[in-house]
Amino acid sequence: RCENLVEVYFQLQQQVMAASAELGPELLPRLLERFNEVLSSLVKSSFLVEKQPPQVLKTQTKFQASVRFLLGPRLLKAAPKPYVVRADMVTEKQARELELSNYSNTLSESTGEIMHNTVALETNPTSGTCCANFKNVLLKKIKRCERKGSESVTEEKCAVLFSTNVALTPSNISIHLQVLSLPIVVIVHGNQDNNAKATVLWDNAFSEIDRVPFIVAERVPWEKMCDTLNLKFMAEVQTTQGLLKEHYFFLAQKIFNDHSARFEDFQSRHVSWAQFNKEILPGRGFTFWQWFDGVLDLTKRCLKSYWSDRLIVGFISKQYVCKLLSAEPDGTFLLRFSDSEIGGITIAYVIRGKDGSSQVENIQPFSAKDLSIRSLGDRIRDLGQLRNLYPNTPKDQAFGSHYNKEQTGKD
């Protein structure tokens, strides 16, 4: 499409030049200037990031990115030598200034030090694309900026600015090309990864397309948040089985700390960034997102097949489990994600006394480390007190395909 538009531009320009005598000395320069503006605008918008840098970026770690110039094969054919694209880190404030100046300003100073940050813009003869591929770029260090109020370093967004100057043939106009990556959160230690991911997720999910960098709403409708958590869950776990209505109800009770509202009441509510990943959950040492991310990680690593077979209720409160199981026969059980620990799954089961009274027990949560030693299916097989998966599937029928063949012999 860009190449077609450029063809139109050249045809128009030829016609104007052919009619230069009739147009006269006043109109011709104005038309040519307008032509240059149009070409410049088209050329600038055809320079884009093809492969984004990682949005959570650790210093001293190599990463890759690539930019593509859609009009490169058409306009840079006769360039005597390849142009060089440069990558620089910019702060949110710098990104805003660049956007407001419509990318006509050049960068005054880089906010971090990037190694191997210049790459040639080359046309690939087989694919016919014009790209600059940054293969082993390294962010050596980052200069933190002034933060607002209680903002933490993992809420600070920056971006990579890719820029180059090209001279276009045949008109020989010099154009400064630059394009920003998606927002990036820079971390210096692995333990910041979880909070950085929260900032990126919120930004990707809730920012408007045409925004001032990198403004995003502080509060969003709960329904939008449900969609986001569902998409994230399915993408991370790589499952086609998403979250259900009852899962959303439990998550709403958790994030709003409200156990009296009905499902419908939550539909009209808004959830804030603070509730998502600033405020510690009541009686816990972690935020809602830190807890949810722990569930994601555990499910991705150890529980994908169980979740996909719908053997895990997962998102359900301890109180509701008691209500469900207390009327069931002895040995009925279900699986839920731990409320008190990050990244744990627990088995709740009912025991009936001789007098017929029921008691619901919760087995201490299993972590990813526990399940890497012995799988969930085998642990369920080991526990004799577990008989039927709620509501009434015999456990061997439900989990049989997940049992590992037992090794027999000396051990």
RABELDA-V203694 format. One record per backbone hydrogen bond with DSSP energy under -0.5 kcal/mol. NH is the residue of the N-H (numbers start at 1). CO is the residue of the C=O. If there is no record, write none. Layout:
((NH,CO) (NH,CO))
This chain:
((5,1) (6,2) (7,3) (8,4) (9,5) (10,6) (11,7) (12,8) (13,9) (14,10) (15,11) (16,12) (17,13) (18,14) (19,15) (20,17) (23,19) (24,20) (27,23) (28,24) (30,26) (31,27) (32,28) (33,29) (34,30) (35,31) (36,32) (37,33) (38,34) (39,35) (40,36) (41,37) (42,38) (43,39) (44,40) (45,41) (46,42) (46,43) (47,44) (48,46) (48,68) (50,48) (50,66) (51,66) (52,50) (57,55) (57,185) (58,56) (59,187) (60,139) (61,58) (63,137) (65,134) (66,51) (67,132) (68,48) (69,130) (70,46) (70,68) (72,69) (74,71) (75,71) (76,72) (79,76) (83,121) (85,119) (86,163) (87,117) (88,161) (90,159) (92,157) (95,91) (96,92) (97,93) (98,94) (99,95) (100,96) (101,97) (102,99) (103,98) (104,101) (111,89) (113,141) (114,112) (115,113) (115,138) (119,85) (121,83) (122,120) (122,131) (124,122) (124,129) (125,123) (128,124) (131,122) (131,129) (132,67) (134,65) (134,132) (135,133) (137,63) (138,115) (139,61) (140,113) (140,138) (141,113) (143,111) (144,142) (149,147) (151,148) (155,152) (156,153) (158,184) (159,90) (161,88) (161,159) (162,160) (162,179) (163,86) (164,177) (166,175) (168,166) (168,173) (169,75) (172,168) (175,166) (175,173) (177,164) (177,175) (179,162) (181,160) (184,158) (185,55) (186,184) (187,57) (192,189) (193,190) (196,192) (197,193) (198,194) (199,195) (200,196) (201,197) (202,198) (203,199) (204,200) (205,201) (206,202) (207,203) (211,209) (215,212) (217,206) (220,271) (222,269) (224,221) (225,221) (226,222) (227,223) (228,224) (229,225) (230,226) (231,227) (232,228) (233,229) (234,230) (235,231) (236,232) (237,233) (238,234) (239,234) (242,240) (247,244) (248,244) (249,245) (250,246) (251,247) (252,248) (253,249) (254,250) (255,251) (256,252) (257,253) (258,253) (266,262) (266,263) (267,263) (267,264) (268,264) (268,265) (269,266) (271,220) (273,218) (276,272) (277,273) (278,274) (279,274) (281,286) (284,281) (288,275) (288,279) (289,276) (291,287) (292,288) (293,289) (294,290) (295,291) (296,292) (297,293) (298,294) (299,295) (300,296) (301,297) (302,298) (303,298) (303,299) (304,299) (307,303) (308,304) (309,305) (310,307) (311,306) (313,311) (313,335) (314,335) (315,313) (316,314) (321,317) (322,318) (323,319) (324,320) (325,321) (326,322) (328,325) (331,350) (332,329) (333,388) (334,348) (336,346) (337,314) (338,344) (344,341) (345,366) (346,336) (348,334) (348,346) (349,361) (350,332) (351,359) (353,357) (356,353) (359,351) (361,349) (361,359) (363,347) (366,345) (371,367) (372,368) (373,369) (373,370) (374,370) (379,375) (380,376) (381,377) (382,378) (383,379) (384,382) (386,383) (387,331) (387,385) (388,331) (389,393) (390,333) (393,389) (394,392) (395,387) (397,394) (398,394) (399,395) (400,396) (402,399) (403,399) (403,400) (408,406))
